[in-house]
Amino acid sequence: MLTREENERLTRTGPGTPMGDLMRRYWVPALFSSQLPEPDGAPVRVKLLSERLVAFRDTAGRVGLIDERCPHRTASMFFGRNEECGLRCVYHGWKFDIEGNCVDLPSEPQDKDFKRKINITAYPCIERGGLVWAYMGPPELKPLFPDLEWTAVPASHRYVTRHIQECNWLQALEGGFDTSHLTFLHRGDEANADGVKQSLPIRYEVLPMDFGFAAGTCREGKNGNTNWTCSIMLMPFHKLISTSPIGAHVWVPIDDENTMNYCIEYWHDRPLSDEDLADSRESFFIHPKLLPGSDRPVANRDNDYLIDRALQKSGTSYTGIKGIGRQDCSIQESMGPIADRTIEHLGASDSVIIKLRRLLLQTLSDMENGRRLPGLDPRAYRVRSGRFTLPHGKHFEDAVDEFVRIKESIPAE
């Protein structure tokens, strides 16, 4: 379990919080590029790390992300006029460019000094992988965009959706690396108790890496060999999953009680086929069906995730809830907006969760003491999740680099 203070350090991501400061050192997904389809189009509301913002594409096609509040009288810039390379507040006409500079003050005397003193909070943006990414940290510490493989492949090679999870970001991240739940939550119960025990891993490993950490689960293989499944955590909130196609999640805090879950499937070397995406489109896999015009799933806590008790009782489904993503959301949201980790009772199968929390707490400490942070070198992200077999006597920590590092260069999108 965690202390209350530790839980607060890990879960709170607003301005000025330790985890919020850490996340702001990295590039953060803000919205889909397709939500800003044309220059001088309608602005879009965005909420990131508890900050209320507005995104717009200016006359030159560049994306701006600014504070929703006009610095004059705090009116919403969402209602602004997007024109001539700036967003103009409709209350008194004050206008700002994508860098936050005030470029027009029509309601004020033409005092150049006053205009130079006025600006609006603005965050630099870059478009990669069909998404708009923002950097919200200190300008002098802005890193290069990471070599994240799925953002660099052609659009035909990737499938990306997003949906809201109505809980804190850490519940989603921990759920992604909680390996023992796979035997239960996502399966039926046709297997007898012995079958369940045999399917559980015999060992768990979490290794700190220059990109974040690698999480390995080990099962017994033939002739004394060990079979490993390796999932990748890329700082601060990415996961690469050892599925086929390769799966990925990005759990971005909207605020402390809501998370935007970007879900990705991709191939690095060929387009996705209809067969590749059959599970996603037919059973919703990690891509839930959404309420029209929103990011909220059709199956949500208000309707108990459309649980089918008869299906659950039949043994075909352990939960009676259809779809892996839906099952994950139901359990993670059931813990409450922010899980109280002071009342947990963790066991041996929770060793990955324990190590994950320690690594995050250590990273916070490293940031506060001016030490080097993982994942700020773009090349560190040149990794893939995977499955591999190790011969007797060879250990996960001795072999993980060999299997997860991408040997070839990352292609340009």
Buried (B, 14 or more C-beta within 10 A) or exposed (E): EBEEEBBBBBBBBEEEBBBBBBBBBBBBBBBBBEBBEEBBEEBBEBBBBBBBBBBBBBEEEBBBBBBBBBBBEEBBBBBBBBEEBBBBBBBBBBBBBBBBBBBBBEEBEEEEEEBEEBBBBBBBBBBBBBBBBBBBBEEEEBBEBBBBBBBBBEEEBBBBBBBBBBBBBBBBBBBBBBBBBBBBBBBEBEBEEEEEEEEBBEBBBBBBBBBBBBBBBBBEBEEEBBBBBBBBBBBBBBBBBBBEBBBBBBBBBBBBBBBBBBBBBBBBEEEBEEEBBEBBEEEBBBBBBBEEEEBBBBBBEEEEBBBBEEBBEEEEBBBBBBBBBBBBBBBBBEBEBBBEBEEEEEEEBBBBBBBBBEBBBEBBEBBEEEEEBBBBBBBBBBBBBBEBEBEEEEEBEEBBEEBBEBEEEBEEE
